[in-house]
Amino acid sequence: MKVSCAALPDTLIESELFGYEKGAFTGANARKKGRFEMAESGTLFLDEIGDVNLGTQVKLLRVLQEREFERLGGTETVKVNVRLIAATNKDMEKAIVDGTFREDLYYRLNVFTIFVPPLRERKADLLLLADHFLEKFSREHGKVIKRISTPAIDMLTAYHWPGNVRELENALERAVLVCDSAVVHGHHLPPSLQTADSSGTVTRVSLKDAVAGYERDLIIDALKTTRGNRAKAARLLDTTERILNYKVRGYGIDVRRFKTPDVARRSSGDLAARELREAPLAAS
C-alpha cells in the first residue's frame, strides 16, 4: 500500500492512515479501514513523510512502538503487523531543529536508511534510465527509435538535472514525440538542456569549430548505423560517397572501428588483393 502524505490535507491524513468509525464525522456513513489495516502482513509506503502534521506524527509513533491504534471516532484497539517504508526529500535534521518533525519519530523510523543521491551524481544510472525511457515511450507512442546520438548523450550527461529522474523521464518523452528519425539528436531534447546557461555548462567555441564538431558527430552516427558502410552512410546523409570520404579523411575518422570483425577482416583482405593487382610486375 502507498500513501502520498503531501497530497492529503491535514484533516484527512489521519482518517486515511487509521480509518474511521461510522458517525465519526459528517459524511462517515460506514466504518472504513485505514491504510495500516489494509496493509496488514504487508508493506506500507509513506511518501513525503516530512509533510505529516505533528498530531498525526504522535499516532505514527505509537503504531511503530506498540503496533496498535484506534480508528478515528472509535475506542476499539486495532493490532497491526506492517513493515513501514518512508521517503522524503527534506532535510529531516533541519526539520527537527525547526520543530516541524518529532525527533523521537525520526529516530524510530531511522532503522535502515537508504540515501539516494541526486541524478547528477550518478551519471552511470542516467544512461541506463535514458535507454529505459526511450524504449518505454517509443512503445507507447508507436515509434521505432533505436538509440540516442552521441551529442545528445553528451548533453544529457552535462546537464545538472534539478528535477532528477522525473525531469529525465519528461525530457525523453518529449524527445520521442518530436523525433522524426530512428535516432534521438540534440535538437530533439528540451531547450533547457540545449541552453548552456541553464545547465551550468557554459562553453566558448567558435562557430566554425561548433559546426565542424556537429558535422563530425553526424557522420560518426551514420557510420555507426551502417556499420562502417560509407555508401549507405552517404545516402543517410543525402550526400555522395566521394564527399563523405573527403569529410572522413578531413576529420580523421577511423571507419574500421564501426565495422563488424568479419567485415573488417574481409575489407583488409580486399585491400591487400587490390594492392597486389595494382602493383607493377617485376621484370623477368
Backbone as CSV, one residue per row, in Angstrom:
resi,resn,N_x,N_y,N_z,CA_x,CA_y,CA_z,C_x,C_y,C_z
1,MET,0.845,-1.185,0.000,0.000,0.000,0.000,0.885,1.242,0.000
2,LYS,0.436,2.291,-0.673,1.233,3.518,-0.706,0.342,4.736,-0.466
3,VAL,0.904,5.713,0.232,0.200,6.945,0.545,1.140,8.115,0.297
4,SER,0.670,9.109,-0.445,1.435,10.339,-0.612,0.951,11.323,0.437
5,CYS,1.744,11.509,1.468,1.335,12.361,2.585,1.179,13.813,2.165
6,ALA,1.956,14.248,1.185,1.881,15.637,0.746,0.603,15.919,-0.028
7,ALA,-0.012,14.876,-0.595,-1.213,15.064,-1.409,-2.481,15.130,-0.571
8,LEU,-2.385,14.810,0.718,-3.562,14.788,1.580,-3.550,15.965,2.543
9,PRO,-4.674,16.663,2.701,-4.727,17.761,3.679,-4.645,17.217,5.109
10,ASP,-4.274,18.076,6.037,-4.110,17.659,7.430,-5.383,17.036,8.001
11,THR,-6.539,17.490,7.533,-7.803,16.992,8.078,-8.129,15.574,7.607
12,LEU,-7.459,15.113,6.558,-7.767,13.791,6.003,-6.673,12.757,6.228
13,ILE,-5.451,13.185,6.517,-4.336,12.257,6.603,-4.560,11.219,7.699
14,GLU,-5.124,11.641,8.844,-5.331,10.708,9.954,-6.362,9.646,9.603
15,SER,-7.496,10.050,9.032,-8.523,9.076,8.660,-8.046,8.173,7.535
16,GLU,-7.188,8.683,6.662,-6.661,7.874,5.566,-5.727,6.780,6.078
17,LEU,-4.938,7.124,7.069,-3.975,6.158,7.603,-4.613,5.167,8.569
18,PHE,-5.493,5.666,9.450,-6.007,4.823,10.526,-7.478,4.438,10.372
19,GLY,-8.164,4.996,9.387,-9.563,4.668,9.185,-10.470,5.417,10.147
20,TYR,-11.780,5.159,10.057,-12.727,5.823,10.946,-13.947,4.939,11.164
21,GLU,-14.662,5.248,12.242,-15.884,4.542,12.588,-17.093,5.283,12.021
22,LYS,-18.171,4.583,11.909,-19.418,5.196,11.450,-19.820,6.313,12.403
23,GLY,-20.133,7.475,11.851,-20.544,8.613,12.652,-19.416,9.411,13.257
24,ALA,-18.177,9.099,12.886,-17.038,9.828,13.458,-17.069,11.298,13.062
25,PHE,-17.612,11.596,11.887,-17.740,12.970,11.421,-18.825,13.007,10.362
26,THR,-19.194,14.170,9.939,-20.244,14.321,8.935,-19.827,13.639,7.635
27,GLY,-20.685,12.750,7.183,-20.390,12.014,5.960,-19.805,10.645,6.207
28,ALA,-19.472,10.310,7.464,-18.938,8.981,7.785,-20.118,8.033,7.992
29,ASN,-20.650,7.513,6.918,-21.863,6.695,6.977,-21.581,5.224,7.268
30,ALA,-20.332,4.832,7.216,-19.966,3.437,7.492,-18.517,3.391,7.956
31,ARG,-18.164,2.287,8.612,-16.771,2.116,9.037,-15.876,1.969,7.805
32,LYS,-14.709,2.586,7.884,-13.743,2.470,6.798,-12.383,2.097,7.362
33,LYS,-11.754,1.123,6.752,-10.416,0.721,7.165,-9.382,1.723,6.642
34,GLY,-8.358,1.967,7.439,-7.273,2.827,7.013,-6.194,2.030,6.305
35,ARG,-5.185,2.733,5.834,-4.126,2.077,5.071,-3.326,1.096,5.927
36,PHE,-3.186,1.371,7.217,-2.457,0.439,8.066,-3.165,-0.908,8.128
37,GLU,-4.475,-0.876,8.288,-5.243,-2.135,8.319,-5.190,-2.846,6.971
38,MET,-5.296,-2.077,5.917,-5.299,-2.669,4.575,-3.946,-3.277,4.222
39,ALA,-2.880,-2.800,4.862,-1.535,-3.310,4.578,-1.126,-4.418,5.551
40,GLU,-2.055,-4.951,6.307,-1.754,-5.980,7.297,-0.915,-7.119,6.690
41,SER,0.179,-7.457,7.387,1.119,-8.516,6.968,1.841,-8.152,5.671
42,GLY,1.800,-6.885,5.311,2.482,-6.439,4.096,3.312,-5.199,4.359
43,THR,3.420,-4.349,3.337,4.268,-3.153,3.408,3.443,-1.902,3.134
44,LEU,3.651,-0.890,3.953,3.016,0.412,3.747,4.109,1.427,3.434
45,PHE,3.965,2.106,2.303,4.941,3.112,1.880,4.350,4.499,2.071
46,LEU,4.971,5.292,2.933,4.552,6.671,3.178,5.514,7.610,2.454
47,ASP,5.046,8.166,1.352,5.882,9.088,0.588,5.722,10.501,1.140
48,GLU,6.814,11.281,1.128,6.832,12.654,1.647,6.355,12.709,3.092
49,ILE,6.929,11.862,3.920,6.512,11.815,5.319,6.864,13.099,6.064
50,GLY,7.786,13.865,5.539,8.145,15.126,6.173,7.027,16.142,6.184
51,ASP,5.945,15.906,5.409,4.812,16.834,5.353,3.683,16.453,6.306
52,VAL,3.850,15.395,7.087,2.815,14.975,8.034,2.775,15.946,9.212
53,ASN,1.578,16.317,9.634,1.445,17.267,10.745,1.831,16.609,12.067
54,LEU,2.094,17.433,13.073,2.598,16.942,14.360,1.604,16.031,15.067
55,GLY,0.298,16.319,14.960,-0.698,15.473,15.607,-0.683,14.057,15.072
56,THR,-0.577,13.915,13.763,-0.525,12.583,13.151,0.803,11.900,13.464
57,GLN,1.856,12.671,13.616,3.152,12.093,13.971,3.103,11.354,15.303
58,VAL,2.340,11.881,16.262,2.197,11.227,17.570,1.570,9.843,17.397
59,LYS,0.532,9.748,16.573,-0.124,8.462,16.347,0.779,7.501,15.586
60,LEU,1.559,8.043,14.649,2.501,7.192,13.917,3.539,6.596,14.866
61,LEU,3.995,7.398,15.800,4.982,6.912,16.765,4.400,5.772,17.585
62,ARG,3.156,5.889,17.997,2.524,4.827,18.779,2.388,3.543,17.959
63,VAL,1.990,3.689,16.701,1.855,2.499,15.847,3.198,1.786,15.710
64,LEU,4.270,2.562,15.525,5.588,1.960,15.348,6.072,1.280,16.628
65,GLN,5.764,1.859,17.757,6.260,1.307,19.020,5.375,0.182,19.554
66,GLU,4.044,0.383,19.531,3.122,-0.573,20.145,2.441,-1.483,19.125
67,ARG,2.510,-1.099,17.855,1.837,-1.840,16.777,0.332,-1.927,17.013
68,GLU,-0.243,-0.814,17.438,-1.674,-0.745,17.653,-2.146,0.699,17.533
69,PHE,-3.452,0.867,17.282,-4.046,2.193,17.153,-5.565,2.068,17.258
70,GLU,-6.260,3.194,17.353,-7.711,3.228,17.292,-8.144,4.000,16.052
71,ARG,-9.220,3.552,15.434,-9.755,4.286,14.291,-10.306,5.628,14.773
72,LEU,-10.383,6.563,13.858,-10.909,7.877,14.181,-12.362,7.744,14.641
73,GLY,-12.650,8.264,15.852,-14.010,8.179,16.400,-14.332,6.862,17.060
74,GLY,-13.329,5.978,17.224,-13.591,4.665,17.814,-12.793,4.436,19.077
75,THR,-13.129,3.371,19.797,-12.427,3.013,21.031,-11.774,1.640,20.932
76,GLU,-12.111,0.891,19.903,-11.539,-0.454,19.729,-10.084,-0.355,19.285
77,THR,-9.215,-1.074,19.986,-7.791,-1.077,19.635,-7.540,-2.085,18.520
78,VAL,-6.888,-1.641,17.475,-6.594,-2.483,16.316,-5.110,-2.831,16.327
79,LYS,-4.801,-4.122,16.281,-3.415,-4.582,16.225,-2.993,-4.746,14.763
80,VAL,-1.792,-4.339,14.448,-1.308,-4.457,13.064,0.127,-4.975,13.040
81,ASN,0.442,-5.654,11.956,1.809,-6.124,11.706,2.181,-5.658,10.296
82,VAL,2.847,-4.521,10.226,3.122,-3.876,8.940,4.574,-3.445,8.888
83,ARG,5.205,-3.660,7.747,6.528,-3.094,7.515,6.340,-1.707,6.917
84,LEU,6.991,-0.720,7.502,6.801,0.664,7.076,8.044,1.179,6.354
85,ILE,7.809,1.735,5.170,8.870,2.401,4.415,8.458,3.858,4.245
86,ALA,9.337,4.766,4.595,9.037,6.195,4.490,10.080,6.874,3.614
87,ALA,9.640,7.875,2.875,10.549,8.608,1.986,10.301,10.108,2.121
88,THR,11.347,10.884,1.935,11.231,12.338,1.962,12.402,12.952,1.216
89,ASN,12.176,14.158,0.680,13.278,14.895,0.055,13.699,16.070,0.930
90,LYS,13.200,16.119,2.148,13.530,17.207,3.063,14.736,16.855,3.922
91,ASP,15.356,17.878,4.460,16.433,17.713,5.429,15.774,17.494,6.792
92,MET,15.690,16.234,7.224,14.940,15.901,8.426,15.588,16.454,9.689
93,GLU,16.907,16.498,9.724,17.568,17.052,10.904,17.256,18.539,11.060
94,LYS,17.145,19.230,9.945,16.764,20.650,9.999,15.303,20.777,10.429
95,ALA,14.452,19.859,9.952,13.041,19.886,10.335,12.880,19.664,11.834
96,ILE,13.733,18.814,12.408,13.693,18.573,13.851,14.074,19.848,14.598
97,VAL,15.122,20.515,14.139,15.558,21.762,14.769,14.470,22.829,14.655
98,ASP,13.780,22.869,13.504,12.731,23.860,13.285,11.449,23.519,14.034
99,GLY,11.358,22.286,14.564,10.176,21.889,15.321,9.019,21.407,14.486
100,THR,9.263,21.093,13.202,8.184,20.611,12.333,8.140,19.091,12.243
101,PHE,9.140,18.422,12.812,9.135,16.954,12.812,9.663,16.463,14.160
102,ARG,8.967,15.470,14.718,9.324,14.961,16.045,10.634,14.175,15.992
103,GLU,11.505,14.470,16.932,12.791,13.801,16.975,12.644,12.318,17.287
104,ASP,11.728,11.977,18.236,11.554,10.573,18.605,11.000,9.755,17.445
105,LEU,10.118,10.346,16.643,9.587,9.637,15.470,10.675,9.434,14.427
106,TYR,11.505,10.452,14.238,12.593,10.338,13.257,13.527,9.167,13.602
107,TYR,13.936,9.088,14.861,14.858,8.018,15.237,14.161,6.650,15.269
108,ARG,12.838,6.655,15.455,12.102,5.384,15.395,11.981,4.893,13.957
109,LEU,11.864,5.823,13.031,11.794,5.457,11.612,13.167,5.092,11.047
110,ASN,14.199,5.719,11.597,15.534,5.636,11.019,16.251,4.344,11.415
111,VAL,15.629,3.210,11.052,16.228,1.901,11.354,17.222,1.515,10.269
112,PHE,16.772,1.575,9.041,17.642,1.230,7.914,17.464,2.309,6.859
113,THR,18.490,3.127,6.698,18.393,4.287,5.806,18.997,3.976,4.440
114,ILE,18.276,4.358,3.402,18.793,4.270,2.035,18.868,5.688,1.492
115,PHE,20.074,6.171,1.288,20.253,7.513,0.742,20.371,7.421,-0.775
116,VAL,19.489,8.100,-1.466,19.517,8.121,-2.926,20.117,9.448,-3.374
117,PRO,21.338,9.441,-3.905,21.969,10.701,-4.334,21.241,11.275,-5.542
118,PRO,21.364,12.575,-5.778,20.716,13.182,-6.947,21.266,12.602,-8.245
119,LEU,20.475,12.710,-9.287,20.824,12.100,-10.570,22.144,12.623,-11.118
120,ARG,22.456,13.889,-10.866,23.701,14.463,-11.397,24.938,13.797,-10.795
121,GLU,24.769,13.105,-9.672,25.896,12.436,-9.025,25.991,10.957,-9.389
122,ARG,25.115,10.482,-10.231,25.167,9.076,-10.666,24.910,8.997,-12.176
123,LYS,25.903,9.471,-12.915,25.770,9.553,-14.365,25.662,8.183,-15.029
124,ALA,26.222,7.148,-14.396,26.090,5.801,-14.970,24.628,5.370,-14.980
125,ASP,23.889,5.705,-13.920,22.461,5.392,-13.872,21.692,6.199,-14.910
126,LEU,22.156,7.413,-15.174,21.457,8.295,-16.102,21.314,7.660,-17.482
127,LEU,22.390,7.076,-17.983,22.341,6.481,-19.321,21.443,5.248,-19.352
128,LEU,21.469,4.465,-18.285,20.587,3.293,-18.211,19.123,3.720,-18.173
129,LEU,18.837,4.752,-17.385,17.473,5.256,-17.292,17.026,5.858,-18.621
130,ALA,17.927,6.572,-19.287,17.583,7.176,-20.576,17.208,6.100,-21.596
131,ASP,17.963,5.017,-21.642,17.640,3.919,-22.559,16.298,3.291,-22.205
132,HIS,16.042,3.154,-20.899,14.764,2.579,-20.448,13.590,3.448,-20.883
133,PHE,13.697,4.758,-20.657,12.602,5.655,-21.019,12.443,5.752,-22.533
134,LEU,13.542,5.680,-23.263,13.468,5.710,-24.721,12.667,4.513,-25.234
135,GLU,12.961,3.341,-24.696,12.219,2.135,-25.099,10.752,2.222,-24.677
136,LYS,10.522,2.702,-23.472,9.150,2.806,-22.942,8.280,3.726,-23.796
137,PHE,8.766,4.922,-24.069,7.942,5.896,-24.783,7.880,5.605,-26.276
138,SER,8.896,4.963,-26.826,8.822,4.534,-28.227,7.683,3.534,-28.401
139,ARG,7.576,2.634,-27.434,6.498,1.643,-27.482,5.135,2.303,-27.276
140,GLU,5.044,3.228,-26.314,3.764,3.868,-26.016,3.264,4.730,-27.171
141,HIS,4.168,5.401,-27.871,3.767,6.322,-28.931,3.892,5.712,-30.325
142,GLY,4.169,4.412,-30.380,4.188,3.714,-31.656,5.279,4.166,-32.601
143,LYS,6.467,4.454,-32.065,7.582,4.880,-32.897,8.720,3.871,-32.819
144,VAL,9.537,3.859,-33.862,10.714,2.985,-33.893,11.949,3.867,-33.744
145,ILE,12.382,4.042,-32.510,13.570,4.851,-32.223,14.586,3.940,-31.546
146,LYS,15.736,3.785,-32.186,16.679,2.761,-31.757,17.681,3.231,-30.720
147,ARG,18.091,4.494,-30.786,19.149,4.917,-29.872,19.210,6.432,-29.757
148,ILE,20.115,6.874,-28.870,20.360,8.295,-28.652,21.727,8.627,-29.237
149,SER,21.813,9.697,-29.997,23.075,10.048,-30.640,24.124,10.456,-29.607
150,THR,25.380,10.387,-30.025,26.487,10.750,-29.125,26.404,12.194,-28.636
151,PRO,26.124,13.180,-29.495,25.995,14.549,-28.986,24.856,14.712,-27.990
152,ALA,23.743,13.994,-28.226,22.610,14.072,-27.301,22.970,13.460,-25.950
153,ILE,23.729,12.374,-25.968,24.189,11.765,-24.716,25.080,12.732,-23.953
154,ASP,25.951,13.438,-24.680,26.813,14.431,-24.036,25.986,15.530,-23.369
155,MET,24.900,15.920,-24.017,24.031,16.944,-23.442,23.326,16.428,-22.191
156,LEU,22.907,15.176,-22.223,22.243,14.587,-21.057,23.189,14.511,-19.860
157,THR,24.428,14.124,-20.112,25.385,13.966,-19.016,25.921,15.306,-18.508
158,ALA,25.875,16.354,-19.357,26.383,17.664,-18.937,25.363,18.439,-18.105
159,TYR,24.081,18.098,-18.244,23.027,18.839,-17.548,23.012,18.481,-16.066
160,HIS,22.551,19.404,-15.201,22.621,19.188,-13.750,21.356,18.559,-13.164
161,TRP,20.270,18.391,-13.912,19.065,17.656,-13.527,18.517,18.037,-12.154
162,PRO,18.049,19.265,-12.004,17.438,19.641,-10.721,16.168,18.854,-10.418
163,GLY,15.471,18.376,-11.483,14.250,17.596,-11.282,14.482,16.104,-11.198
164,ASN,15.763,15.685,-11.212,16.135,14.273,-11.062,15.441,13.383,-12.089
165,VAL,15.029,12.174,-11.689,14.548,11.169,-12.649,13.262,11.618,-13.327
166,ARG,12.396,12.325,-12.606,11.143,12.786,-13.229,11.435,13.728,-14.400
167,GLU,12.414,14.603,-14.223,12.766,15.526,-15.295,13.373,14.777,-16.478
168,LEU,14.207,13.771,-16.197,14.787,12.969,-17.271,13.697,12.237,-18.039
169,GLU,12.734,11.687,-17.323,11.632,10.971,-17.973,10.864,11.894,-18.908
170,ASN,10.559,13.104,-18.443,9.833,14.059,-19.282,10.659,14.481,-20.501
171,ALA,11.962,14.641,-20.298,12.835,15.039,-21.404,12.862,13.969,-22.492
172,LEU,12.910,12.703,-22.084,12.943,11.616,-23.068,11.601,11.454,-23.765
173,GLU,10.507,11.686,-23.042,9.202,11.585,-23.700,9.054,12.683,-24.763
174,ARG,9.506,13.887,-24.427,9.461,14.969,-25.409,10.305,14.626,-26.624
175,ALA,11.498,14.070,-26.389,12.390,13.724,-27.495,11.746,12.691,-28.412
176,VAL,11.067,11.717,-27.816,10.400,10.690,-28.627,9.274,11.311,-29.446
177,LEU,8.528,12.219,-28.861,7.390,12.827,-29.555,7.831,13.645,-30.766
178,VAL,8.932,14.387,-30.641,9.357,15.272,-31.739,10.356,14.613,-32.674
179,CYS,10.851,13.429,-32.318,11.861,12.767,-33.146,11.247,12.323,-34.464
180,ASP,11.935,12.628,-35.562,11.438,12.276,-36.896,12.341,11.263,-37.588
181,SER,13.148,10.557,-36.803,14.032,9.536,-37.371,14.179,8.406,-36.353
182,ALA,15.109,7.514,-36.605,15.325,6.394,-35.694,16.337,6.716,-34.603
183,VAL,16.839,7.950,-34.606,17.863,8.351,-33.636,17.457,9.669,-32.991
184,VAL,17.569,9.735,-31.667,17.320,10.988,-30.950,18.579,11.850,-31.017
185,HIS,18.434,13.064,-31.570,19.550,14.002,-31.655,19.383,15.117,-30.625
186,GLY,20.402,15.956,-30.516,20.388,17.010,-29.513,19.235,17.973,-29.666
187,HIS,18.845,18.289,-30.916,17.766,19.265,-31.112,16.398,18.707,-30.760
188,HIS,16.327,17.392,-30.485,15.072,16.806,-30.036,14.865,16.960,-28.532
189,LEU,15.924,17.288,-27.812,15.850,17.423,-26.359,15.255,18.779,-25.973
190,PRO,14.755,18.917,-24.738,14.153,20.189,-24.317,15.133,21.346,-24.393
191,PRO,14.626,22.559,-24.582,15.510,23.734,-24.675,16.393,23.930,-23.447
192,SER,15.913,23.532,-22.269,16.711,23.713,-21.053,18.013,22.927,-21.121
193,LEU,18.034,21.817,-21.840,19.255,21.039,-21.989,20.158,21.614,-23.066
194,GLN,19.569,22.367,-23.985,20.340,22.931,-25.086,20.920,24.296,-24.743
195,THR,20.485,24.877,-23.628,20.967,26.180,-23.209,22.042,26.006,-22.165
196,ALA,23.243,26.429,-22.465,24.361,26.209,-21.560,24.188,26.943,-20.243
197,ASP,23.574,28.145,-20.280,23.406,28.925,-19.052,22.564,28.180,-18.034
198,SER,21.486,27.508,-18.495,20.596,26.832,-17.568,21.196,25.548,-17.038
199,SER,22.137,24.978,-17.765,22.732,23.716,-17.318,24.012,23.918,-16.536
200,GLY,24.486,25.159,-16.468,25.729,25.413,-15.744,26.950,24.912,-16.482
201,THR,26.837,24.759,-17.802,27.961,24.228,-18.579,28.287,25.182,-19.729
202,VAL,28.520,26.441,-19.400,28.811,27.440,-20.432,30.165,27.147,-21.061
203,THR,30.193,27.072,-22.380,31.450,26.843,-23.100,31.606,27.912,-24.167
204,ARG,32.854,28.235,-24.477,33.124,29.224,-25.517,33.792,28.496,-26.679
205,VAL,33.148,28.552,-27.838,33.681,27.871,-29.000,33.294,28.681,-30.235
206,SER,34.182,28.679,-31.233,33.894,29.428,-32.453,32.800,28.732,-33.246
207,LEU,32.085,29.488,-34.054,31.012,28.923,-34.870,31.558,27.865,-35.820
208,LYS,32.722,28.129,-36.407,33.322,27.180,-37.341,33.601,25.843,-36.663
209,ASP,34.195,25.893,-35.460,34.505,24.662,-34.736,33.233,23.930,-34.301
210,ALA,32.215,24.711,-33.909,30.956,24.094,-33.477,30.280,23.358,-34.631
211,VAL,30.252,24.003,-35.812,29.643,23.376,-36.987,30.426,22.133,-37.395
212,ALA,31.751,22.231,-37.352,32.589,21.092,-37.711,32.368,19.934,-36.743
213,GLY,32.275,20.250,-35.450,32.039,19.203,-34.462,30.699,18.530,-34.663
214,TYR,29.665,19.331,-34.985,28.334,18.768,-35.218,28.333,17.887,-36.459
215,GLU,29.024,18.346,-37.525,29.093,17.572,-38.759,29.819,16.252,-38.523
216,ARG,30.910,16.316,-37.772,31.666,15.101,-37.463,30.801,14.102,-36.683
217,ASP,30.025,14.598,-35.710,29.153,13.716,-34.930,28.086,13.076,-35.809
218,LEU,27.531,13.842,-36.750,26.520,13.284,-37.653,27.111,12.166,-38.520
219,ILE,28.320,12.387,-39.007,28.974,11.366,-39.836,29.253,10.110,-39.023
220,ILE,29.727,10.291,-37.792,30.005,9.139,-36.921,28.723,8.374,-36.632
221,ASP,27.622,9.080,-36.363,26.345,8.414,-36.115,25.894,7.611,-37.329
222,ALA,26.061,8.195,-38.520,25.664,7.496,-39.742,26.525,6.255,-39.967
223,LEU,27.807,6.355,-39.702,28.705,5.202,-39.865,28.404,4.115,-38.827
224,LYS,28.022,4.527,-37.619,27.611,3.534,-36.617,26.373,2.782,-37.082
225,THR,25.408,3.538,-37.624,24.153,2.935,-38.071,24.382,1.942,-39.198
226,THR,25.302,2.273,-40.110,25.548,1.422,-41.282,26.722,0.464,-41.080
227,ARG,27.238,0.422,-39.837,28.376,-0.459,-39.515,29.567,-0.207,-40.428
228,GLY,29.831,1.057,-40.688,31.010,1.424,-41.449,30.845,1.412,-42.956
229,ASN,29.636,1.164,-43.436,29.397,1.163,-44.884,29.260,2.608,-45.359
230,ARG,30.280,3.099,-46.077,30.305,4.512,-46.454,29.225,4.871,-47.469
231,ALA,28.922,3.960,-48.376,27.900,4.243,-49.392,26.532,4.434,-48.728
232,LYS,26.198,3.532,-47.794,24.913,3.649,-47.084,24.888,4.890,-46.208
233,ALA,26.025,5.170,-45.566,26.103,6.358,-44.704,25.901,7.630,-45.532
234,ALA,26.476,7.655,-46.730,26.309,8.826,-47.600,24.838,9.018,-47.975
235,ARG,24.133,7.909,-48.240,22.712,8.018,-48.580,21.901,8.515,-47.387
236,LEU,22.258,8.069,-46.185,21.552,8.537,-44.987,21.703,10.041,-44.806
237,LEU,22.861,10.558,-45.195,23.149,11.980,-45.014,22.829,12.813,-46.256
238,ASP,22.217,12.169,-47.254,21.856,12.867,-48.501,23.063,13.548,-49.145
239,THR,24.155,12.801,-49.235,25.347,13.320,-49.887,25.946,12.207,-50.741
240,THR,27.079,12.479,-51.375,27.717,11.468,-52.209,28.816,10.770,-51.415
241,GLU,29.163,9.565,-51.858,30.212,8.818,-51.180,31.553,9.540,-51.304
242,ARG,31.786,10.224,-52.425,33.041,10.959,-52.614,33.185,12.072,-51.573
243,ILE,32.105,12.835,-51.374,32.149,13.921,-50.381,32.311,13.355,-48.979
244,LEU,31.600,12.243,-48.699,31.707,11.627,-47.374,33.141,11.171,-47.105
245,ASN,33.770,10.536,-48.107,35.151,10.093,-47.932,36.091,11.276,-47.671
246,TYR,35.822,12.375,-48.355,36.626,13.587,-48.143,36.478,14.080,-46.695
247,LYS,35.243,14.079,-46.194,34.984,14.506,-44.820,35.610,13.551,-43.812
248,VAL,35.507,12.256,-44.074,36.071,11.243,-43.168,37.573,11.436,-43.023
249,ARG,38.251,11.666,-44.163,39.696,11.897,-44.113,40.000,13.212,-43.387
250,GLY,39.211,14.241,-43.658,39.454,15.536,-43.052,39.296,15.532,-41.539
251,TYR,38.319,14.760,-41.032,38.073,14.702,-39.592,38.860,13.584,-38.903
252,GLY,39.600,12.833,-39.704,40.414,11.758,-39.125,39.585,10.654,-38.492
253,ILE,38.455,10.311,-39.086,37.570,9.276,-38.548,38.045,7.905,-39.001
254,ASP,38.252,7.005,-38.075,38.667,5.634,-38.378,37.414,4.787,-38.608
255,VAL,37.082,4.543,-39.854,35.856,3.828,-40.202,35.910,2.375,-39.743
256,ARG,37.114,1.823,-39.619,37.254,0.402,-39.277,36.633,0.049,-37.930
257,ARG,36.600,1.018,-37.012,36.089,0.689,-35.679,34.570,0.538,-35.654
258,PHE,33.889,0.943,-36.731,32.446,0.792,-36.785,32.025,-0.503,-37.477
259,LYS,32.983,-1.195,-38.083,32.659,-2.401,-38.822,32.693,-3.620,-37.914
260,THR,31.911,-4.644,-38.279,31.976,-5.909,-37.557,33.313,-6.558,-37.851
261,PRO,33.816,-7.439,-36.985,35.127,-8.064,-37.212,35.243,-8.750,-38.562
262,ASP,34.167,-9.461,-38.995,34.230,-10.176,-40.271,34.385,-9.205,-41.429
263,VAL,33.595,-8.106,-41.359,33.679,-7.114,-42.435,35.050,-6.471,-42.459
264,ALA,35.574,-6.172,-41.266,36.879,-5.523,-41.181,37.969,-6.418,-41.775
265,ARG,37.916,-7.724,-41.428,38.929,-8.637,-41.963,38.802,-8.772,-43.474
266,ARG,37.546,-8.856,-43.943,37.323,-9.002,-45.369,37.797,-7.756,-46.111
267,SER,37.536,-6.567,-45.516,37.977,-5.323,-46.154,39.487,-5.264,-46.236
268,SER,40.155,-5.712,-45.168,41.618,-5.719,-45.178,42.135,-6.651,-46.257
269,GLY,41.471,-7.815,-46.406,41.883,-8.765,-47.439,41.660,-8.212,-48.834
270,ASP,40.505,-7.540,-49.030,40.212,-6.934,-50.330,41.240,-5.860,-50.663
271,LEU,41.612,-5.064,-49.653,42.589,-4.014,-49.881,43.939,-4.596,-50.278
272,ALA,44.332,-5.671,-49.580,45.607,-6.309,-49.905,45.583,-6.880,-51.314
273,ALA,44.447,-7.491,-51.698,44.335,-8.062,-53.041,44.388,-6.966,-54.096
274,ARG,43.706,-5.817,-53.793,43.698,-4.721,-54.736,45.110,-4.163,-54.923
275,GLU,45.850,-4.032,-53.828,47.214,-3.514,-53.913,48.108,-4.467,-54.709
276,LEU,47.844,-5.772,-54.535,48.642,-6.754,-55.265,48.375,-6.661,-56.759
277,ARG,47.045,-6.457,-57.095,46.702,-6.374,-58.524,47.292,-5.110,-59.158
278,GLU,47.309,-4.023,-58.360,47.739,-2.757,-58.931,49.258,-2.584,-58.893
279,ALA,49.987,-3.489,-58.199,51.431,-3.371,-58.105,52.062,-3.681,-59.477
280,PRO,53.117,-2.943,-59.870,53.771,-3.202,-61.167,54.442,-4.575,-61.167
281,LEU,54.378,-5.239,-62.320,55.022,-6.554,-62.442,56.532,-6.397,-62.478
282,ALA,57.192,-7.254,-61.756,58.668,-7.221,-61.766,59.176,-7.777,-63.100
283,ALA,60.232,-7.215,-63.589,60.804,-7.683,-64.868,61.365,-9.072,-64.716
284,SER,61.005,-9.950,-65.596,61.521,-11.338,-65.512,62.822,-11.444,-66.267
